[in-house]
């Protein structure tokens, strides 16, 4: 697992208090109880800290799934290979 993927996975695991073995690739906004508006902000904070970036408001709003997040991070020159 590359470093960026590890940071990305850890952000989800920490923000939503998930198990390491969770199938993260299927996650979508509000698909689990923990991914509500407050959980979303926790996830954004984890990603910002992990990648040392500031996520723009429009990207924060568009970030609606695990897979879509990979695309959004590419806008910040961060490559996450699933």
Buried (B, 14 or more C-beta within 10 A) or exposed (E): EEEBBEBBBBBBBBBBEBEEEBEBEEBEBEEBEBBEEEBBEBBBBBBBEBBEBEBEEEBBEBBBBBBEBBEBBEEBEBEBEE
